[in-house]
Amino acid sequence: MATYQYLEFNEGDDFTYKLTLTDSDSVPIDITGYTFYMTVKKKISNSDADALFKITVSATQSPTLGIINIPIDRTDTLNKTAGIYPYDIKYKDGSSEIKTLIYGDFKLIQGVTDLVS
């Protein structure tokens, strides 16, 4: 069952969203061969092609420990309108089964400082 999570990000910031997948006994799940998808949309009814941004990442760092890092680059949110948007994180496992892991509201906070070079 998917878990609801509210996220807040500042426009134009870099951030790595770290997840650790464990079973009901808190034992890490081996996510070798898994692919993770994070999609943030203006409206839930928009197509993926019209998403505010999408990130796809394969489990390459510490997959046997159930750890996945989803990098949100400053360019994903730069010059986007502040607001609250629907998002989810899904995964496809090694047998091509797809499940929603997390869903919720993604609050984008307007930046104050212009992009730092």
C-alpha positions as CSV (number, residue, x, y, z in Angstrom):
1,M,0.0,0.0,0.0
2,A,1.3,3.5,-0.9
3,T,2.2,6.0,1.8
4,Y,1.1,9.6,1.7
5,Q,3.9,12.1,2.2
6,Y,3.9,15.9,1.9
7,L,7.0,17.4,0.4
8,E,8.3,21.0,0.4
9,F,11.1,22.2,-2.0
10,N,12.5,25.6,-2.7
11,E,12.5,26.6,-6.4
12,G,16.0,26.3,-7.9
13,D,17.6,24.1,-5.2
14,D,19.4,20.8,-5.6
15,F,18.1,18.0,-3.4
16,T,18.5,14.3,-3.1
17,Y,15.4,12.4,-1.9
18,K,16.7,9.3,-0.1
19,L,14.4,6.3,0.3
20,T,15.2,3.0,2.1
21,L,12.8,0.1,1.3
22,T,12.3,-2.5,4.0
23,D,10.0,-5.4,4.6
24,S,7.5,-5.7,7.5
25,D,10.3,-6.9,9.7
26,S,12.5,-3.8,8.8
27,V,14.8,-5.9,6.8
28,P,16.2,-4.1,3.7
29,I,14.7,-5.2,0.4
30,D,17.2,-5.9,-2.4
31,I,16.2,-3.5,-5.1
32,T,18.7,-4.7,-7.6
33,G,17.1,-4.3,-11.1
34,Y,14.4,-1.9,-9.9
35,T,13.6,1.4,-11.6
36,F,12.0,4.3,-9.8
37,Y,9.9,7.0,-11.3
38,M,9.0,10.4,-9.6
39,T,6.4,12.5,-11.4
40,V,5.2,15.9,-10.3
41,K,2.2,17.3,-12.3
42,K,0.4,20.6,-12.4
43,K,-2.9,18.7,-12.3
44,I,-3.4,15.0,-11.6
45,S,-5.3,14.7,-14.9
46,N,-2.3,15.9,-17.0
47,S,-0.4,13.4,-19.0
48,D,3.1,12.4,-18.0
49,A,4.3,14.3,-21.1
50,D,2.9,17.5,-19.5
51,A,4.4,16.9,-16.1
52,L,6.0,19.8,-14.2
53,F,9.0,17.4,-14.1
54,K,9.8,13.6,-14.1
55,I,12.7,11.7,-12.8
56,T,13.7,8.2,-13.6
57,V,16.5,6.5,-11.7
58,S,17.8,2.9,-11.5
59,A,18.8,1.4,-8.2
60,T,22.6,1.7,-8.6
61,Q,23.8,2.8,-5.1
62,S,23.4,0.3,-2.2
63,P,20.6,-1.7,-3.9
64,T,21.2,-4.7,-1.6
65,L,20.5,-2.3,1.4
66,G,17.2,-1.1,-0.2
67,I,18.6,2.4,-0.6
68,I,17.6,4.6,-3.6
69,N,18.5,8.2,-4.1
70,I,16.3,10.3,-6.3
71,P,18.2,13.5,-7.4
72,I,16.0,16.6,-7.8
73,D,18.2,19.0,-9.8
74,R,17.7,22.8,-9.6
75,T,16.7,22.8,-13.2
76,D,13.7,20.6,-12.4
77,T,12.1,23.4,-10.4
78,L,13.9,26.5,-11.7
79,N,11.4,29.2,-13.0
80,K,8.4,27.0,-12.2
81,T,5.4,28.6,-10.6
82,A,5.1,28.2,-6.8
83,G,2.2,26.1,-5.7
84,I,1.1,22.7,-4.4
85,Y,1.2,19.9,-7.0
86,P,0.3,16.2,-6.9
87,Y,3.2,13.8,-7.2
88,D,4.0,10.1,-6.8
89,I,6.9,7.7,-6.7
90,K,6.5,4.4,-8.4
91,Y,8.8,1.5,-9.0
92,K,9.1,-1.4,-11.4
93,D,10.9,-4.4,-10.0
94,G,13.0,-7.0,-11.7
95,S,9.9,-9.0,-12.8
96,S,8.3,-5.8,-14.3
97,E,5.7,-5.5,-11.5
98,I,4.8,-1.8,-11.0
99,K,3.7,-0.4,-7.7
100,T,3.1,3.1,-6.2
101,L,5.4,3.6,-3.2
102,I,4.6,7.2,-2.2
103,Y,2.1,9.8,-3.3
104,G,1.1,13.2,-2.0
105,D,1.4,16.9,-2.3
106,F,4.6,18.6,-3.5
107,K,4.8,22.2,-2.4
108,L,7.1,24.3,-4.5
109,I,8.2,27.5,-2.6
110,Q,9.2,30.5,-4.8
111,G,12.9,31.3,-4.5
112,V,14.2,34.7,-3.3
113,T,17.8,34.6,-4.5
114,D,18.5,34.4,-8.3
115,L,20.4,31.3,-9.4
116,V,23.8,31.3,-7.7
117,S,26.7,30.7,-10.2
